[in-house]
Amino acid sequence: MVIAIAAIFGGCSTQATQEAAGTTDAQAAARAPQAAQAQPARSTISVASASDTKAIPAKRSVYYEYDKAEITAEGKKLIESHADYLRAHPGLKVVVEGNADERGCAEYNVALGQRRADGVSKIMTLLGVREERIETVSFGKEKPKAGGHNETSWSENRRSDIVYR
């Protein structure tokens, strides 16, 4: 680990710094293979992580009608695909984030967002995902996806987001 950190910061240093520290070309050449070995390991980890996230269902938001927490048939299909993925990957957990549009008071929207998140969680558990793998939270109207003040924006903000951890 120390070698990898030194290799990263060593790549940022200038020739003047090497001369001031008494580093010779031979010493710099001796470090080059270590830096070359550290780099592929880091990119391999990134590639592995990227391929894992590609398998997660792309759609991660369940949308709702105005002032409702009932999940539509389309929403149930989406939740089912995430439940299937979670059952196949028992080491993963999710946070279901309930949201509301900007209309209504903050307290009401937090409660509505929580009902929405709890509904998604309930369906996931009924589909075989263990409760301890699902956390729910409500942001109410505090985390909008769309910033407008019209029906198009409001419909984007009435949602539960499934976030993998």
C-alpha positions, 0 to 999 in steps of 0.5 A: 500500500505504501509503495502504491501511494509513493508511486502515485505521489512520485508521479506528481513530483518534478525533476527539481524535487528528485535532484534536491532529495538526491535521487538518481536516474538509477533509483528512479528506474528501480521504482518504475517497475513497482509503479507499473505493477501498482497501476494494473491492480488499481484498474482491475478493481475498477473494471470489476466494480464497473461490471458488477454495477452493470448487472444491477437493474438500470431503472432504480426509481418507482414512481407514484401518483399525486398524494399516493403511496400505492405501487403500480403494476410497472413499479411492482415489476421494477421491484421484482427485478431488484428483489431477484438481483438481491436474492442472487447477490446475498452480500448486497444491501439497499436503501429505499429512499422515499420522496415527494414533490414540493407541494404540501408541508414538510412533515406531511411529505416526509410521512408520505415518502416514508410510506412509499419507501416502506411499501417498496421494502414490504414487497421486496421482503415478500419476494424473499429479500431479508428485512435486515438487507433493506433500510428505508428513509424518507427525504420528503420534498428535500431531495428533488430529482427535477427542479421545475414547478410543474406537473412534469417535474412533480411527477419525477419527484414522486418516487422511491429510489433503490440505492445499493450499498 
